[in-house]
Amino acid sequence: MKQQKRIQFKQGLSIAIIGKLQFWIGILLGVFNAVVFYLFIFYLLDFMNLFNISMDGDLPLQTKDRSFFETPFLAATSFSLGVTMMIRHWFMQPTFRYQRSCKNISLRISNYSLFIFYLVLYAAIVYIRFFVFGKTFTEADRPINYTSLFFTIPLYLFFVAWTEVSRHFVAKKWIISTFLIGTLTVFLFTITNIKPTKFSEKTFNIIHAEEFEYVDTELKKATEKYNIHFSEETINALKEFRSKRAFELLEKVRLAFKADKKVSLDTIILEKILIHNFKGYYKGRRDSYTYIFPFQAYEQLRKVAPKSDEATELIFILEEFYKLSKLKTEDWISDNNSFLYHNRMSILEYQFHDYNPHEYYKMYDQVFFLLPNIQKLKIYDHPLFNKEIPFPPSIPIFEKNVLEKFPEFTHQTK
């Protein structure tokens, strides 16, 4: 007769089997690893965003999906990784109670847990690299959309961490207890919104404080003086510089001026803000100019009453063009602490010397043709026309039909 195999039942996992000291040290190391992983991922992402900002980029759009990712999802993933490292320490060195019988089992569980930890760490780093650098300057959208489906990742990690343990020990109660503790922890993270300080957000706000202050001032003025209210979407687009939303706003305003009809006052105000916070290229460094031209502003000026609100704001647009153009005729002001000044100067120097500057010279020539001639008309009472303006250059070749477009200047240019 064949010898019957002896049936061996799995032992129930207990603190006595693990070892009391090893049990508590494992919990502390698990908590420590979870916290370190959470901070590491958060600060790595923050550092990548900071680097992107230094390259004249935007912050990622702060949507509900992104907030959902940053709090419960990262917390759940960190907890699962903490459980993995806790189990690794429990079985890294077998206690005397199962030194002989379970030495190989212990080594297998420990190595299995370590493999999971490094695999997830690598995946997180690779993902963040593509998250930040996988988008263009005019595209601030995320490469993927965050949904509840992402919670399958920490769930999978959690149960995989216990898989090798449950093959050799009865650990049903341990799994349920740990799962409930993890769910409670993630819930507490979500409602308390525990996040480290965001250096990238602070840096972005400091760098662009001057632009943001100007936007807020002009929007407040539009509300109080003209009773114009802008949507939250538009306000956010004004405070972004390389995003898809900011580019779409630029295009929308530019096309409104290009159309052969009167432009609304709110559109005029938007264009004034956009030119003041001049950011140069958007489409690409060789195809960059996305603003209106001074002649387009003057065409609108001719359609409105000289003392109307529209006329006042259109002249402010011409003044912004004048200030921008004067940067090319003035020496560098070394003691000027304005970041916006230095940024615009840098953009213009870069654009004029390194790439095709046709559209920038066009803007420059139109400004210094228009302003002296408008001043001579003596119909606009504005501080801009009370200052000395250089004698206008000869009409450029690409604007040879300008006198046909603006016959009021004919007698002034002969």
MINUDO-375508 format. One line per 8 residues: number of its first residue (from 1); their letters; for each residue x, y, z of C-alpha. Coordinates in Angstrom, 1 decimal. Layout:
BEGIN
NUM) a) X:Y:Z  ...
END
This chain:
BEGIN
1) mkqqkriq) 0.0:0.0:0.0  1.1:3.5:-0.8  2.1:5.5:2.2  -0.6:8.2:2.8  0.6:11.7:2.7  0.2:13.6:6.0  -2.1:16.5:5.7  -0.6:19.7:7.2
9) fkqglsia) -2.8:22.6:8.1  -1.5:26.1:7.8  -0.7:27.8:11.0  -2.7:30.9:12.0  -0.7:34.0:11.9  -0.2:35.5:15.3  2.1:38.0:17.2  3.7:35.0:19.0
17) iigklqfw) 4.8:33.5:15.7  6.1:36.9:14.4  7.7:37.9:17.7  6.4:40.7:19.8  9.4:43.0:19.3  9.5:42.3:15.6  5.8:42.9:15.3  5.9:46.4:16.7
25) igillgvf) 9.1:47.3:14.9  7.5:46.2:11.7  4.4:48.4:12.3  6.7:51.4:13.0  8.8:50.8:9.9  5.6:50.3:7.8  4.3:53.7:9.0  7.6:55.3:8.4
33) navvfylf) 7.9:54.0:4.9  4.3:55.0:4.1  5.0:58.6:5.2  8.4:58.8:3.4  6.9:57.4:0.2  4.0:60.0:0.4  6.4:62.9:1.0  8.9:61.6:-1.7
41) ifylldfm) 6.2:61.4:-4.4  4.7:64.7:-3.4  8.0:66.6:-3.3  9.3:65.0:-6.4  6.2:66.1:-8.3  6.5:69.6:-6.7  10.2:69.7:-7.8  9.2:68.8:-11.3
49) nlfnismd) 6.6:71.5:-11.4  9.1:74.0:-10.0  11.5:73.1:-12.8  8.7:73.5:-15.3  8.0:77.0:-13.9  11.6:78.0:-14.2  11.3:77.1:-17.9  8.5:79.7:-18.2
57) gdlplqtk) 5.7:77.1:-17.8  2.5:77.0:-15.9  1.4:75.1:-12.8  -0.8:72.0:-13.7  -4.5:72.8:-13.7  -5.9:72.4:-10.2  -9.0:70.4:-11.0  -11.2:68.2:-8.8
65) drsffetp) -9.7:65.2:-10.4  -6.2:66.3:-9.6  -7.1:67.1:-5.9  -8.7:63.7:-5.8  -5.4:62.1:-6.9  -3.2:64.1:-4.6  -5.0:63.2:-1.4  -6.8:59.8:-1.2
73) flaatsfs) -5.1:58.1:-4.1  -1.5:58.9:-2.9  -2.5:58.1:0.7  -3.9:54.8:-0.3  -0.9:53.9:-2.4  1.5:55.0:0.4  -0.5:52.9:2.9  -0.3:49.8:0.7
81) lgvtmmir) 3.5:50.3:0.3  3.7:50.7:4.1  1.9:47.4:4.6  4.4:45.8:2.1  7.4:47.0:4.1  5.7:46.0:7.4  5.3:42.4:6.2  8.9:42.4:4.9
89) hwfmqptf) 10.2:43.2:8.3  8.0:40.7:10.1  9.4:37.9:8.0  12.9:39.2:7.2  14.4:37.3:10.2  12.4:34.3:11.4  11.9:34.2:15.2  12.9:31.1:17.2
97) ryqrsckn) 9.4:29.7:17.0  9.6:29.0:13.3  13.4:29.3:12.6  13.8:25.7:11.4  10.5:25.0:9.6  9.9:28.4:8.0  13.2:29.8:7.1  12.7:29.5:3.4
105) islrisny) 9.2:30.7:3.6  10.3:33.8:5.5  13.0:34.6:2.9  10.5:34.2:0.0  7.9:36.5:1.7  10.6:39.1:2.4  12.0:39.2:-1.1  8.6:39.2:-2.6
113) slfifylv) 7.6:42.3:-0.6  10.8:44.1:-1.4  10.3:43.5:-5.1  6.8:45.0:-5.0  8.1:48.1:-3.2  10.8:48.9:-5.7  8.6:48.1:-8.6  6.0:50.7:-7.5
121) lyaaivyi) 8.7:53.2:-6.6  10.1:52.9:-10.2  6.6:53.2:-11.7  5.8:56.3:-9.7  9.1:58.0:-10.8  8.5:57.2:-14.4  4.9:58.4:-14.3  5.8:61.7:-12.7
129) rffvfgkt) 8.5:62.2:-15.3  6.0:61.9:-18.1  3.4:63.8:-16.1  5.5:66.9:-16.0  7.6:66.7:-19.2  5.2:64.9:-21.4  3.3:68.1:-22.4  4.1:71.0:-24.6
137) fteadrpi) 4.3:74.7:-23.5  0.7:75.4:-24.8  -0.8:72.3:-23.3  -1.3:72.0:-19.6  -3.7:69.1:-19.7  -2.7:65.9:-18.0  -1.9:63.0:-20.3  -4.7:60.9:-18.6
145) nytslfft) -7.8:61.6:-16.7  -8.0:60.5:-13.1  -11.0:58.3:-12.2  -12.1:55.9:-9.4  -10.5:53.2:-11.5  -7.1:54.3:-10.2  -8.0:52.9:-6.7  -7.5:49.4:-8.2
153) iplylffv) -3.8:50.1:-8.0  -3.5:50.5:-4.2  -6.1:47.7:-3.8  -4.0:45.4:-5.9  -0.8:46.3:-4.1  -2.5:45.7:-0.7  -3.8:42.2:-1.6  -0.6:41.2:-3.4
161) awtevsrh) 1.4:42.1:-0.3  -0.7:39.6:1.7  -0.8:36.9:-1.0  2.5:35.3:-0.2  1.7:35.4:3.5  -1.7:33.8:3.1  -0.1:30.9:1.1  1.7:29.8:4.3
169) fvakkwii) -0.4:31.2:7.2  -4.1:31.7:8.0  -4.2:35.6:7.8  -7.9:36.3:7.0  -8.5:38.3:10.1  -5.2:40.2:9.7  -6.1:41.2:6.1  -9.5:42.4:7.1
177) stfligtl) -8.2:44.4:10.1  -5.4:46.0:8.1  -7.8:46.9:5.3  -10.2:48.6:7.7  -7.4:50.6:9.2  -6.2:51.6:5.8  -9.7:52.7:4.7  -10.0:54.8:7.9
185) tvflftit) -6.5:56.4:7.3  -7.3:57.3:3.7  -10.7:58.8:4.8  -9.0:60.9:7.5  -6.4:62.1:5.0  -9.2:63.1:2.6  -11.3:65.1:5.1  -8.4:66.8:6.7
193) nikptkfs) -6.6:67.5:3.4  -3.2:66.8:4.8  -0.6:68.1:2.3  3.0:69.3:2.6  3.7:72.9:1.7  3.7:73.5:-2.0  6.9:75.2:-3.0  5.9:75.3:-6.7
201) ektfniih) 2.7:77.2:-6.1  4.4:79.8:-3.8  7.2:80.2:-6.3  4.8:80.7:-9.2  2.8:83.3:-7.3  6.0:85.2:-6.3  7.4:85.2:-9.8  4.1:86.4:-11.4
209) aeefeyvd) 2.9:88.6:-8.5  3.2:91.7:-10.7  1.0:90.2:-13.5  -1.5:88.8:-11.0  -1.8:92.2:-9.3  -2.4:93.9:-12.6  -5.0:91.4:-13.6  -6.9:91.8:-10.3
217) telkkate) -6.7:95.6:-10.5  -8.0:95.8:-14.0  -10.8:93.3:-13.3  -11.8:95.3:-10.3  -11.8:98.5:-12.3  -13.9:96.8:-15.0  -16.5:95.8:-12.4  -16.6:99.1:-10.5
225) kynihfse) -16.3:101.5:-13.5  -18.0:99.6:-16.3  -20.1:97.0:-14.5  -18.4:94.3:-16.5  -18.0:90.8:-14.8  -15.7:88.1:-16.2  -16.3:84.4:-15.7  -14.0:82.4:-13.5
233) etinalke) -12.8:80.5:-16.5  -11.6:83.8:-18.2  -10.0:85.0:-15.0  -8.0:81.7:-14.6  -7.0:81.9:-18.3  -5.6:85.5:-17.7  -3.4:84.1:-14.9  -2.0:81.3:-17.0
241) frskrafe) 0.8:81.8:-19.5  1.5:78.7:-21.5  -1.6:76.7:-21.0  -4.1:75.7:-23.6  -6.8:77.8:-22.0  -4.5:80.9:-22.1  -3.7:80.3:-25.7  -7.4:79.9:-26.6
249) llekvrla) -8.2:83.2:-24.9  -5.5:84.9:-26.9  -6.8:83.5:-30.2  -10.4:84.4:-29.3  -9.5:88.1:-28.6  -7.3:88.4:-31.6  -10.0:87.1:-33.9  -12.5:89.5:-32.4
257) fkadkkvs) -10.3:92.4:-33.5  -9.7:90.9:-36.9  -13.4:90.7:-37.7  -14.9:93.7:-39.5  -17.2:94.8:-36.7  -17.1:96.8:-33.5  -15.4:95.0:-30.6  -17.0:94.9:-27.2
265) ldtiilek) -15.5:96.8:-24.2  -14.9:93.6:-22.3  -12.8:92.2:-25.2  -10.8:95.4:-25.3  -10.0:95.2:-21.6  -8.9:91.6:-22.1  -6.5:92.5:-24.9  -5.1:95.3:-22.8
273) ilihnfkg) -4.3:92.9:-20.0  -2.8:90.3:-22.3  -0.5:92.8:-23.9  0.6:94.3:-20.6  1.5:90.7:-19.3  3.3:90.1:-22.6  4.7:86.5:-22.8  6.0:86.5:-26.4
281) yykgrrds) 5.8:83.1:-28.1  2.9:80.7:-27.8  2.5:78.6:-30.9  6.3:78.1:-31.3  9.4:80.2:-31.2  9.3:80.7:-35.0  5.6:81.3:-35.2  5.0:83.2:-32.1
289) ytyifpfq) 3.0:86.4:-32.4  -0.6:85.9:-31.2  -1.6:89.4:-30.2  -3.4:92.1:-32.2  -1.4:94.8:-34.0  -1.6:98.5:-33.3  -3.4:99.2:-36.5  -6.2:96.9:-35.5
297) ayeqlrkv) -6.6:98.8:-32.2  -6.7:102.1:-34.2  -9.3:100.7:-36.6  -11.6:100.1:-33.6  -10.7:103.6:-32.2  -12.1:105.1:-35.4  -15.4:103.3:-34.9  -16.2:104.8:-31.4
305) apksdeat) -16.7:108.3:-30.0  -13.4:110.0:-28.9  -14.6:110.4:-25.3  -16.2:107.0:-24.9  -15.1:104.2:-22.6  -14.1:102.1:-25.5  -11.8:104.9:-26.8  -10.2:105.3:-23.4
313) elifilee) -9.3:101.6:-23.2  -8.2:101.4:-26.8  -5.7:104.2:-26.2  -4.5:102.3:-23.2  -3.8:99.4:-25.5  -1.8:101.7:-27.8  0.1:102.8:-24.7  0.9:99.2:-23.8
321) fyklsklk) 2.3:98.7:-27.3  4.3:101.9:-26.9  5.8:100.8:-23.6  6.6:97.4:-25.2  8.2:99.0:-28.2  10.2:101.4:-26.2  12.0:98.5:-24.5  14.0:98.2:-27.8
329) tedwisdn) 15.1:101.8:-27.8  16.0:102.2:-24.1  19.1:100.9:-22.4  18.9:98.1:-19.9  17.8:99.4:-16.5  20.0:97.4:-14.2  18.4:98.7:-11.0  14.9:97.8:-12.2
337) nsflyhnr) 13.5:95.2:-9.9  10.4:94.4:-11.9  10.4:90.8:-13.0  7.9:91.5:-15.7  10.2:94.2:-17.2  13.2:91.9:-17.3  11.1:89.0:-18.6  9.7:91.1:-21.5
345) msileyqf) 13.1:92.5:-22.3  14.5:89.0:-22.4  11.7:87.8:-24.7  12.2:90.7:-27.1  16.0:90.3:-27.2  15.6:86.6:-27.8  12.9:87.1:-30.5  14.6:89.9:-32.4
353) hdynphey) 18.1:88.3:-32.5  17.5:84.6:-32.7  14.4:84.2:-34.8  12.5:85.9:-37.6  11.4:89.2:-36.1  9.0:90.3:-38.9  5.9:90.5:-36.8  7.7:92.3:-34.0
361) ykmydqvf) 9.2:94.9:-36.3  5.7:95.3:-37.8  4.3:96.0:-34.3  7.2:98.4:-33.6  6.7:100.4:-36.9  3.0:100.6:-36.5  3.3:102.1:-33.0  5.7:104.8:-34.0
369) fllpniqk) 3.7:105.6:-37.1  0.3:105.8:-35.3  1.1:107.7:-32.1  2.6:110.9:-33.5  -0.2:111.1:-36.1  -3.0:110.5:-33.6  -1.4:113.2:-31.5  -1.6:115.7:-34.3
377) lkiydhpl) -5.3:115.0:-34.8  -5.9:116.6:-31.3  -9.2:114.9:-30.7  -8.1:112.5:-27.9  -7.5:113.9:-24.4  -5.2:111.3:-23.0  -1.9:111.5:-21.0  -0.2:109.4:-23.7
385) fnkeipfp) -0.4:112.3:-26.2  1.0:114.9:-23.8  4.5:113.4:-24.0  7.2:113.8:-26.7  7.0:110.9:-29.2  9.9:110.3:-31.6  9.4:111.3:-35.2  7.8:108.4:-37.0
393) psipifek) 9.9:106.3:-39.3  9.1:106.0:-43.0  6.2:103.8:-43.8  7.4:100.2:-44.2  7.0:98.5:-47.5  4.5:95.9:-46.2  2.3:98.9:-45.0  2.5:101.0:-48.2
401) nvlekfpe) -1.3:101.1:-48.5  -1.6:102.6:-45.0  -2.5:106.1:-46.2  -5.4:104.5:-48.2  -6.6:102.9:-45.0  -6.2:106.0:-42.9  -6.7:109.0:-45.1  -6.8:111.3:-42.1
409) fthqtk) -3.1:111.0:-41.9  -2.4:111.9:-45.5  -1.7:115.6:-45.0  0.5:114.8:-41.9  2.9:112.5:-43.7  3.7:114.6:-46.7
END
